[in-house]
Amino acid sequence: MMITRIGIMAGEIWEYLEKHNRQALMSDIISDLEKDRDIALMSIGWLAREGHVVLEGGSSNYMIKLT
């Protein structure tokens, strides 16, 4: 199921951020995890909606930070 894939990816992103000083560029997360870009973006959105991450920047390459 799609929601399961998004949830699993959200956990992987969380772990990635914890290992990278609690922040990383969105492009680095996507390329380093080598996962589907669309699923990664949905997962970042999920984490943001739940208040677990914030996105900073005005370009397409946002800085993602754990809250």
Rosetta constraint file for C-alpha pairs under 8 A:
AtomPair CA 1 CA 5 HARMONIC 6.57 0.50
AtomPair CA 2 CA 6 HARMONIC 6.24 0.50
AtomPair CA 3 CA 7 HARMONIC 6.11 0.50
AtomPair CA 4 CA 8 HARMONIC 6.12 0.50
AtomPair CA 5 CA 9 HARMONIC 6.12 0.50
AtomPair CA 5 CA 39 HARMONIC 7.30 0.50
AtomPair CA 6 CA 10 HARMONIC 6.07 0.50
AtomPair CA 6 CA 39 HARMONIC 5.82 0.50
AtomPair CA 6 CA 40 HARMONIC 7.34 0.50
AtomPair CA 6 CA 42 HARMONIC 6.55 0.50
AtomPair CA 6 CA 43 HARMONIC 5.17 0.50
AtomPair CA 7 CA 11 HARMONIC 6.42 0.50
AtomPair CA 7 CA 43 HARMONIC 6.68 0.50
AtomPair CA 8 CA 12 HARMONIC 6.42 0.50
AtomPair CA 9 CA 13 HARMONIC 6.14 0.50
AtomPair CA 9 CA 39 HARMONIC 7.21 0.50
AtomPair CA 9 CA 40 HARMONIC 6.44 0.50
AtomPair CA 9 CA 43 HARMONIC 6.09 0.50
AtomPair CA 10 CA 14 HARMONIC 6.17 0.50
AtomPair CA 10 CA 40 HARMONIC 7.46 0.50
AtomPair CA 10 CA 43 HARMONIC 4.75 0.50
AtomPair CA 10 CA 44 HARMONIC 6.57 0.50
AtomPair CA 10 CA 46 HARMONIC 7.44 0.50
AtomPair CA 10 CA 47 HARMONIC 6.66 0.50
AtomPair CA 11 CA 15 HARMONIC 6.25 0.50
AtomPair CA 12 CA 16 HARMONIC 6.09 0.50
AtomPair CA 13 CA 17 HARMONIC 6.15 0.50
AtomPair CA 13 CA 29 HARMONIC 7.07 0.50
AtomPair CA 13 CA 43 HARMONIC 7.91 0.50
AtomPair CA 13 CA 44 HARMONIC 7.66 0.50
AtomPair CA 14 CA 18 HARMONIC 6.27 0.50
AtomPair CA 14 CA 66 HARMONIC 7.63 0.50
AtomPair CA 15 CA 19 HARMONIC 6.32 0.50
AtomPair CA 16 CA 20 HARMONIC 6.26 0.50
AtomPair CA 16 CA 29 HARMONIC 7.35 0.50
AtomPair CA 17 CA 21 HARMONIC 6.51 0.50
AtomPair CA 17 CA 22 HARMONIC 4.56 0.50
AtomPair CA 17 CA 23 HARMONIC 5.31 0.50
AtomPair CA 17 CA 24 HARMONIC 6.47 0.50
AtomPair CA 17 CA 65 HARMONIC 7.30 0.50
AtomPair CA 17 CA 66 HARMONIC 6.90 0.50
AtomPair CA 18 CA 22 HARMONIC 4.77 0.50
AtomPair CA 18 CA 23 HARMONIC 7.62 0.50
AtomPair CA 18 CA 66 HARMONIC 7.85 0.50
AtomPair CA 20 CA 24 HARMONIC 6.70 0.50
AtomPair CA 22 CA 65 HARMONIC 5.77 0.50
AtomPair CA 22 CA 66 HARMONIC 5.39 0.50
AtomPair CA 23 CA 63 HARMONIC 6.83 0.50
AtomPair CA 23 CA 64 HARMONIC 5.49 0.50
AtomPair CA 23 CA 65 HARMONIC 4.26 0.50
AtomPair CA 23 CA 66 HARMONIC 6.36 0.50
AtomPair CA 24 CA 28 HARMONIC 6.66 0.50
AtomPair CA 24 CA 29 HARMONIC 6.69 0.50
AtomPair CA 24 CA 63 HARMONIC 5.64 0.50
AtomPair CA 24 CA 64 HARMONIC 5.48 0.50
AtomPair CA 24 CA 65 HARMONIC 6.74 0.50
AtomPair CA 25 CA 29 HARMONIC 6.44 0.50
AtomPair CA 25 CA 61 HARMONIC 6.42 0.50
AtomPair CA 25 CA 62 HARMONIC 5.81 0.50
AtomPair CA 25 CA 63 HARMONIC 4.42 0.50
AtomPair CA 25 CA 64 HARMONIC 5.96 0.50
AtomPair CA 26 CA 30 HARMONIC 6.30 0.50
AtomPair CA 26 CA 61 HARMONIC 5.70 0.50
AtomPair CA 26 CA 62 HARMONIC 5.51 0.50
AtomPair CA 26 CA 63 HARMONIC 6.01 0.50
AtomPair CA 26 CA 64 HARMONIC 6.22 0.50
AtomPair CA 27 CA 31 HARMONIC 6.11 0.50
AtomPair CA 27 CA 61 HARMONIC 6.14 0.50
AtomPair CA 27 CA 62 HARMONIC 7.96 0.50
AtomPair CA 28 CA 32 HARMONIC 5.74 0.50
AtomPair CA 29 CA 33 HARMONIC 5.99 0.50
AtomPair CA 30 CA 34 HARMONIC 6.13 0.50
AtomPair CA 30 CA 35 HARMONIC 6.51 0.50
AtomPair CA 30 CA 36 HARMONIC 7.77 0.50
AtomPair CA 30 CA 37 HARMONIC 6.22 0.50
AtomPair CA 30 CA 40 HARMONIC 6.52 0.50
AtomPair CA 31 CA 35 HARMONIC 7.48 0.50
AtomPair CA 35 CA 39 HARMONIC 7.60 0.50
AtomPair CA 35 CA 40 HARMONIC 7.00 0.50
AtomPair CA 36 CA 40 HARMONIC 6.28 0.50
AtomPair CA 37 CA 41 HARMONIC 6.18 0.50
AtomPair CA 38 CA 42 HARMONIC 6.24 0.50
AtomPair CA 39 CA 43 HARMONIC 6.06 0.50
AtomPair CA 40 CA 44 HARMONIC 6.16 0.50
AtomPair CA 41 CA 45 HARMONIC 6.19 0.50
AtomPair CA 42 CA 46 HARMONIC 6.17 0.50
AtomPair CA 43 CA 47 HARMONIC 6.22 0.50
AtomPair CA 44 CA 48 HARMONIC 6.09 0.50
AtomPair CA 44 CA 53 HARMONIC 7.76 0.50
AtomPair CA 45 CA 49 HARMONIC 6.02 0.50
AtomPair CA 46 CA 50 HARMONIC 6.21 0.50
AtomPair CA 47 CA 51 HARMONIC 6.28 0.50
AtomPair CA 47 CA 52 HARMONIC 5.17 0.50
AtomPair CA 47 CA 53 HARMONIC 5.72 0.50
AtomPair CA 48 CA 52 HARMONIC 5.73 0.50
AtomPair CA 48 CA 53 HARMONIC 4.86 0.50
AtomPair CA 48 CA 54 HARMONIC 5.84 0.50
AtomPair CA 48 CA 55 HARMONIC 7.59 0.50
AtomPair CA 51 CA 67 HARMONIC 7.19 0.50
AtomPair CA 52 CA 66 HARMONIC 5.86 0.50
AtomPair CA 52 CA 67 HARMONIC 5.44 0.50
AtomPair CA 53 CA 64 HARMONIC 6.46 0.50
AtomPair CA 53 CA 65 HARMONIC 5.27 0.50
AtomPair CA 53 CA 66 HARMONIC 4.37 0.50
AtomPair CA 53 CA 67 HARMONIC 5.21 0.50
AtomPair CA 54 CA 64 HARMONIC 5.85 0.50
AtomPair CA 54 CA 65 HARMONIC 5.33 0.50
AtomPair CA 54 CA 66 HARMONIC 6.55 0.50
AtomPair CA 54 CA 67 HARMONIC 6.62 0.50
AtomPair CA 55 CA 62 HARMONIC 5.92 0.50
AtomPair CA 55 CA 63 HARMONIC 5.61 0.50
AtomPair CA 55 CA 64 HARMONIC 4.78 0.50
AtomPair CA 55 CA 65 HARMONIC 6.49 0.50
AtomPair CA 56 CA 62 HARMONIC 5.57 0.50
AtomPair CA 56 CA 63 HARMONIC 5.11 0.50
AtomPair CA 56 CA 64 HARMONIC 6.61 0.50
AtomPair CA 56 CA 65 HARMONIC 7.95 0.50
AtomPair CA 57 CA 61 HARMONIC 7.48 0.50
AtomPair CA 57 CA 62 HARMONIC 5.21 0.50
AtomPair CA 57 CA 63 HARMONIC 6.39 0.50
AtomPair CA 58 CA 62 HARMONIC 7.02 0.50
